[in-house]
Amino acid sequence: MTTHWQDRFSEWLSNLFRFNREELKPDLKIAELIEKGFHHNEEEDQWERTWLVATKTGAETSKEVWTNDDGGWRVAMYGNEGEVFFEYKVSEST
């Protein structure tokens, strides 16, 4: 049976764009972070949100930061002065 050029072209196009569909699987962690109110900091390439904590004399802020380094997620909390007071390497199942 003869294969028409249209069929070969259609198969070629399908193969051309197949790898893009497979590589563009959405990252469920990013969707979760967006839903929780995080925004992406383009300069630092990290996801972050700021917490406001009431104190006796006013308020302090803390920044929660998620980064995806070396194939895994890491979360860190920064205090009012920018110091890290919590850091955790998140497991693959999280």
PyMOL commands that set and color helices and strands:
alter all, ss='L'
color gray80, all
select helices_A, chain A and resi 5-23+28-35
alter helices_A, ss='H'
color red, helices_A
select strands_A, chain A and resi 39-41+46-55+58-69+72-78+84-89
alter strands_A, ss='S'
color yellow, strands_A
deselect
rebuild
show_as cartoon
